[in-house]
Amino acid sequence: MRLGLALLGPSPEAAAEDGDRTAAGRAITYRPEVVRALYARVTEAIGKAPDPVRLAAWTGAPGHAGDIPPLPLTGTV
């Protein structure tokens, strides 16, 4: 959960990474069980652990996100 929240925060890196960071943060924050299960299956299948942030970014990408809710807008109720 902390990794997800950290990824949702502003990035000192290039703006191009922000989309991946946001997708990863959303996936880890809203569907940690999916990311955890996928991580375990990929590790078992290929024999080594994948990069957790890249895996979460792929999982949370708009085409793969499924029912992950959009990020709330700051200052709205």
N, C-alpha and C positions, 0 to 999 in steps of 0.2 A: 504494500500500500504506500509506503514512504517513497519508493522508487517512482510509482505512478504520480504522486503529488509533486515530486521533484521535477519530473519530466513535463508537467503541466505549467511549471513556472517559466519565467522569461529565460531565454538562452543567451549566453554571451557569445555563442558561435554564430555562424552565418545564418541568415534568414531562411536559406534553402532547407536547413535541417529542422526548422520549426514545425513544418507539416508532419514530419516523421515523429518528432518528439511529442506533438499533440496527439497523434494517433496512438503512439505507444502509451502515453500517459492515460488516455481514455480507456484503452483496453485493460491496462493493469488496474486502474481505479474502479471501473465499473464491472469488469468480468475477469477478476483475477483467477477464478477457477478454470476458465477456458485457456488462458495463457499458461497456467501451471500444467494443465493436462497436455496441451500441445507441446510444451517444452519437454515434458517427460517422454512423449511419444517420439518426437524428433531425436532426442538423445538416444533412445533405445534403437531407433531405426538406423541411424548413421554411426553410432558408436562413440560419439563425442557430443558435448553440450554446445548448442547454438548460442549466438550472442542474444541475451535475453531482451535487450532493447530493440534490436532489429526484428526479432520474432514478434514482439509485442506491437511494433509499428506495422508489420505486415497484417497482424491479426486485427488491429484497429483501423486499417485503411478503409476509406469509404466503400470500396467494393466488397470488403470482407466483414465490415462492422456489424451487419445484421441489426440487432435491436439495441446497440449501444446508444444511449441518448446523446444528443449534441451537448456541447459545453454550455452551461448557463452564461448569459450575458451579464457582465458586471453592472450592478446598479439597477437591475430589473427585478420585479417581483412576480 
